């Protein structure tokens, strides 16, 4: 179990992992179609995507929360 202070980092890691996994799979298929080494190419794309996505989610999640709060009248 992690201390509550790690929640923002864990959130960013998990969210970026899900998004990078799904988007890299979709974009690999759109760009290359189905082929014998599809899953290998997807995994490689996912690893690159997650390395980029993690810091971006960590940076932009607070801004996104604030903007969503303002747009819903809660901020």
Phi and psi in degrees as GROMACS dihedral restraints (atoms count N, CA, C in turn):
[ dihedral_restraints ]
;  ai    aj    ak    al  type     phi  dphi    fc
    3     4     5     6     1  -101.7    20    10
    4     5     6     7     1   152.8    20    10
    6     7     8     9     1   -68.0    20    10
    7     8     9    10     1   147.6    20    10
    9    10    11    12     1   -55.1    20    10
   10    11    12    13     1   -26.3    20    10
   12    13    14    15     1   -65.6    20    10
   13    14    15    16     1   -18.8    20    10
   15    16    17    18     1   -86.7    20    10
   16    17    18    19     1    -0.4    20    10
   18    19    20    21     1   -55.6    20    10
   19    20    21    22     1   -46.6    20    10
   21    22    23    24     1   -61.5    20    10
   22    23    24    25     1   -38.4    20    10
   24    25    26    27     1   -69.7    20    10
   25    26    27    28     1   -43.7    20    10
   27    28    29    30     1   -64.4    20    10
   28    29    30    31     1   -41.4    20    10
   30    31    32    33     1   -58.4    20    10
   31    32    33    34     1   -48.8    20    10
   33    34    35    36     1   -62.2    20    10
   34    35    36    37     1   -40.4    20    10
   36    37    38    39     1   -66.3    20    10
   37    38    39    40     1   -45.9    20    10
   39    40    41    42     1   -68.1    20    10
   40    41    42    43     1   -47.8    20    10
   42    43    44    45     1   -63.1    20    10
   43    44    45    46     1   -44.6    20    10
   45    46    47    48     1   -66.0    20    10
   46    47    48    49     1   -33.2    20    10
   48    49    50    51     1   -64.1    20    10
   49    50    51    52     1   -47.5    20    10
   51    52    53    54     1   -61.3    20    10
   52    53    54    55     1   -49.3    20    10
   54    55    56    57     1   -66.1    20    10
   55    56    57    58     1   -43.5    20    10
   57    58    59    60     1   -63.8    20    10
   58    59    60    61     1   -39.9    20    10
   60    61    62    63     1   -62.7    20    10
   61    62    63    64     1   -50.6    20    10
   63    64    65    66     1   -67.7    20    10
   64    65    66    67     1   -47.3    20    10
   66    67    68    69     1   -67.7    20    10
   67    68    69    70     1   -38.6    20    10
   69    70    71    72     1   -66.0    20    10
   70    71    72    73     1   -37.1    20    10
   72    73    74    75     1   -65.7    20    10
   73    74    75    76     1   -45.5    20    10
   75    76    77    78     1   -62.1    20    10
   76    77    78    79     1   -48.6    20    10
   78    79    80    81     1   -71.1    20    10
   79    80    81    82     1   -32.0    20    10
   81    82    83    84     1   -63.1    20    10
   82    83    84    85     1   -43.1    20    10
   84    85    86    87     1   -66.5    20    10
   85    86    87    88     1   -43.5    20    10
   87    88    89    90     1   -62.1    20    10
   88    89    90    91     1   -44.1    20    10
   90    91    92    93     1   -78.7    20    10
   91    92    93    94     1   -34.1    20    10
   93    94    95    96     1  -117.2    20    10
   94    95    96    97     1   -16.1    20    10
   96    97    98    99     1    72.8    20    10
   97    98    99   100     1  -173.4    20    10
   99   100   101   102     1   -85.6    20    10
  100   101   102   103     1   128.3    20    10
  102   103   104   105     1  -149.9    20    10
  103   104   105   106     1   171.6    20    10
  105   106   107   108     1   -57.0    20    10
  106   107   108   109     1   -38.9    20    10
  108   109   110   111     1   -99.9    20    10
  109   110   111   112     1    26.5    20    10
  111   112   113   114     1   -55.8    20    10
  112   113   114   115     1   -49.9    20    10
  114   115   116   117     1   -66.6    20    10
  115   116   117   118     1   -32.7    20    10
  117   118   119   120     1   -66.1    20    10
  118   119   120   121     1   -44.9    20    10
  120   121   122   123     1   -64.7    20    10
  121   122   123   124     1   -39.4    20    10
  123   124   125   126     1   -62.8    20    10
  124   125   126   127     1   -46.1    20    10
  126   127   128   129     1   -61.1    20    10
  127   128   129   130     1   -42.7    20    10
  129   130   131   132     1   -62.5    20    10
  130   131   132   133     1   -45.4    20    10
  132   133   134   135     1   -62.8    20    10
  133   134   135   136     1   -39.9    20    10
  135   136   137   138     1   -61.7    20    10
  136   137   138   139     1   -44.5    20    10
  138   139   140   141     1   -62.0    20    10
  139   140   141   142     1   -43.3    20    10
  141   142   143   144     1   -64.8    20    10
  142   143   144   145     1   -42.7    20    10
  144   145   146   147     1   -64.8    20    10
  145   146   147   148     1   -40.8    20    10
  147   148   149   150     1   -68.4    20    10
  148   149   150   151     1   -36.3    20    10
  150   151   152   153     1   -60.7    20    10
  151   152   153   154     1   -36.2    20    10
  153   154   155   156     1   -80.4    20    10
  154   155   156   157     1   -41.9    20    10
  156   157   158   159     1   -69.1    20    10
  157   158   159   160     1   -37.3    20    10
  159   160   161   162     1   -57.5    20    10
  160   161   162   163     1   -54.4    20    10
  162   163   164   165     1   -65.7    20    10
  163   164   165   166     1   -31.8    20    10
  165   166   167   168     1   -66.6    20    10
  166   167   168   169     1   -43.5    20    10
  168   169   170   171     1   -64.6    20    10
  169   170   171   172     1   -42.7    20    10
  171   172   173   174     1   -59.5    20    10
  172   173   174   175     1   -39.1    20    10
  174   175   176   177     1   -75.8    20    10
  175   176   177   178     1   -44.2    20    10
  177   178   179   180     1   -92.2    20    10
  178   179   180   181     1   -12.2    20    10
  180   181   182   183     1   -60.4    20    10
  181   182   183   184     1   -46.5    20    10
  183   184   185   186     1   -61.9    20    10
  184   185   186   187     1   -40.6    20    10
  186   187   188   189     1   -63.5    20    10
  187   188   189   190     1   -41.5    20    10
  189   190   191   192     1   -64.2    20    10
  190   191   192   193     1   -41.6    20    10
  192   193   194   195     1   -61.7    20    10
  193   194   195   196     1   -44.5    20    10
  195   196   197   198     1   -64.0    20    10
  196   197   198   199     1   -43.9    20    10
  198   199   200   201     1   -64.4    20    10
  199   200   201   202     1   -42.6    20    10
  201   202   203   204     1   -63.8    20    10
  202   203   204   205     1   -38.6    20    10
  204   205   206   207     1   -64.5    20    10
  205   206   207   208     1   -41.7    20    10
  207   208   209   210     1   -66.3    20    10
  208   209   210   211     1   -40.6    20    10
  210   211   212   213     1   -69.7    20    10
  211   212   213   214     1   -21.9    20    10
  213   214   215   216     1  -102.8    20    10
  214   215   216   217     1     7.3    20    10
  216   217   218   219     1    74.7    20    10
  217   218   219   220     1    19.8    20    10
  219   220   221   222     1  -106.7    20    10
  220   221   222   223     1     5.9    20    10
